Amino acid sequence: MSLRFPRPTGLYPVGTTELHLVDSRRDDPYVPGQPRELMISLWYPSSGGHTERAPYGWKRDLNVPAGQHYTFIDHQVLIPWFRRFFTVPPELIANTIGTVNAKRILRSLRTYIPAFFDQHLRGRPSAWQNSPRHPDVTFVQ
């Protein structure tokens, strides 16, 4: 069974934007010692013009407790490669990509990212759930 939202209705156009919020006064509950950061999607009434209505958004937030900000890009591969030629302090690695197992997280990314695009761009529903095959990743509810 796939989840389907009704088409947006109403007389007025709606705009959407993404915001990156940082609260430097609070620690991130998943990354102690780092400021609390949130990405949010915002839908707002738009004035004037004949613009298309913004579609409903649907996303899944993934948490990698042993990861860091650059866990979700190619730093997992690049930093170990750099270590063959340069001295890279362990603290820099931990602060950049975390301590997550690079091979396991790459396997997870190769599963979840294509599944997201298959579902939302190709209309091929996928099962989105925590999996024992990807122990480093949990879904944020």
MOWO-V539761 format. One record per helix or strand of 2 or more residues. SS is the DSSP state (a for helix, b for strand). FROM is the first residue (numbers start at 1). TO is the last residue. Records with the same first field share a line. If there is no record, write none. Layout:
SS = FROM-TO, FROM-TO
This chain:
b = 14-27, 35-45, 61-63, 138-140
a = 69-72, 75-82, 90-97, 102-121, 132-134
